[in-house]
Each structure stands twice: as structure tokens, then as C-alpha cells.
């Protein structure tokens, strides 16, 4: 039992040593991707929404490939399923609200 306890320290040190580079990469991307938008990002967001509206008005959605349409459908179904699961969790019932 004592030999097992004596091996835990070096094993934990090696684990931390090997995990450190991956954790640093994760933190680098997390600082960029998980931060909320800043006020400097608002013009880019507005122009992106305007481009989306213009492409919808121009009928650019008619030029999508079958693969892109299928992927868009799968993403939409996933979002709807998560919404439904969230509603079921929130109301604590599958069918309806308990008054």
C-alpha cells in the first residue's frame, strides 16, 4: 500500500506536465471564442445581419447544394430538439404544465 501511495506523486506530476500544453492551447482559444462581444464588434454584427437579409431577399438560398441544405436541416432539427428538451426540463413534465 505504501508503494502505491509513493507512486501517486510522480504520476500526478507527469500527468500535469503532459496536460499543460493542451491546456494552454485550450485557454488561448477559450479567451477568444468564449468572450462576449465587445462594443467594437457591433458594426461587424450589424453588417453580417444586413448581408444575411440581402442574400435572403436576393434568393441566394436557392443556390445551396443538397449537402448544405441537409446540414442546415440537421442543425435546425438539433436546435429544435434542444429547445424541446429544455422545455421538458423547465416544466418538469413531458406533456404539459402542472398547475
C-alpha positions as CSV (number, residue, x, y, z in Angstrom):
1,X,0.0,0.0,0.0
2,X,2.9,2.4,0.8
3,X,4.5,1.7,-2.6
4,X,1.2,2.6,-4.3
5,X,1.0,5.9,-2.4
6,X,4.6,6.7,-3.2
7,X,3.9,6.3,-6.9
8,X,1.0,8.7,-6.9
9,X,3.1,11.9,-6.6
10,X,5.4,11.3,-9.7
11,X,2.4,10.0,-11.7
12,X,0.4,13.2,-10.9
13,X,3.4,15.3,-11.8
14,X,3.8,13.6,-15.1
15,X,0.1,13.9,-15.9
16,X,0.2,17.7,-15.2
17,X,3.4,18.0,-17.3
18,X,1.8,16.3,-20.3
19,X,-1.6,18.1,-20.0
20,X,-0.1,21.6,-19.7
21,X,0.5,22.2,-23.5
22,X,-3.0,21.1,-24.4
23,X,-4.5,23.2,-21.6
24,X,-2.5,26.2,-22.8
25,X,-3.9,25.8,-26.3
26,X,-7.4,25.4,-24.9
27,X,-7.1,28.6,-22.9
28,X,-5.7,30.5,-25.9
29,X,-8.8,29.6,-27.9
30,X,-11.2,30.0,-25.0
31,X,-10.2,33.6,-24.4
32,X,-11.1,34.4,-28.0
33,X,-14.1,32.2,-28.7
34,X,-15.9,32.3,-25.3
35,X,-15.7,36.0,-24.6
36,X,-18.8,38.1,-25.1
37,X,-18.9,40.6,-28.0
38,X,-17.3,44.0,-27.3
39,X,-18.8,47.3,-28.4
40,X,-16.2,47.3,-31.2
41,X,-17.8,44.1,-32.7
42,X,-21.3,45.7,-33.0
43,X,-20.7,47.2,-36.5
44,X,-19.5,43.8,-37.8
45,X,-22.5,42.1,-36.3
46,X,-24.9,44.6,-38.0
47,X,-23.2,44.2,-41.4
48,X,-23.4,40.5,-41.1
49,X,-27.1,40.6,-40.4
50,X,-27.6,43.1,-43.3
51,X,-25.7,40.7,-45.6
52,X,-27.9,37.8,-44.4
53,X,-31.1,39.8,-45.1
54,X,-29.9,40.9,-48.5
55,X,-29.0,37.4,-49.5
56,X,-32.4,36.1,-48.4
57,X,-34.1,38.8,-50.4
58,X,-32.0,38.1,-53.5
59,X,-32.8,34.4,-53.3
60,X,-29.3,33.1,-52.6
61,X,-30.9,30.3,-50.6
62,X,-31.9,28.8,-54.0
63,X,-28.2,28.3,-54.8
64,X,-27.4,26.0,-51.9
65,X,-26.2,22.5,-52.6
66,X,-28.0,19.4,-51.4
67,X,-25.2,18.8,-48.9
68,X,-25.5,22.3,-47.5
69,X,-29.3,22.1,-47.3
70,X,-29.1,18.7,-45.5
71,X,-26.5,20.1,-43.0
72,X,-28.7,23.2,-42.4
73,X,-31.7,20.9,-41.8
74,X,-29.8,18.8,-39.3
75,X,-28.6,21.9,-37.4
76,X,-32.2,23.2,-37.3
77,X,-33.5,19.8,-36.0
78,X,-30.8,19.8,-33.3
79,X,-31.7,23.3,-32.1
80,X,-35.4,22.4,-32.0
81,X,-34.7,19.2,-30.1
82,X,-32.6,21.1,-27.5
83,X,-35.4,23.6,-27.2
84,X,-37.9,20.8,-26.6
85,X,-35.6,19.1,-24.1
86,X,-35.1,22.5,-22.3
87,X,-38.8,23.0,-22.1
88,X,-39.4,19.5,-20.7
89,X,-36.7,20.1,-18.1
90,X,-38.1,23.5,-17.2
91,X,-41.7,22.4,-16.7
92,X,-40.6,19.1,-15.1
93,X,-43.1,17.2,-17.2
94,X,-43.2,15.8,-20.7
95,X,-46.8,16.6,-21.8
96,X,-48.0,19.8,-20.2
97,X,-47.6,22.2,-17.3
98,X,-48.8,21.1,-13.9
99,X,-50.9,23.9,-12.4
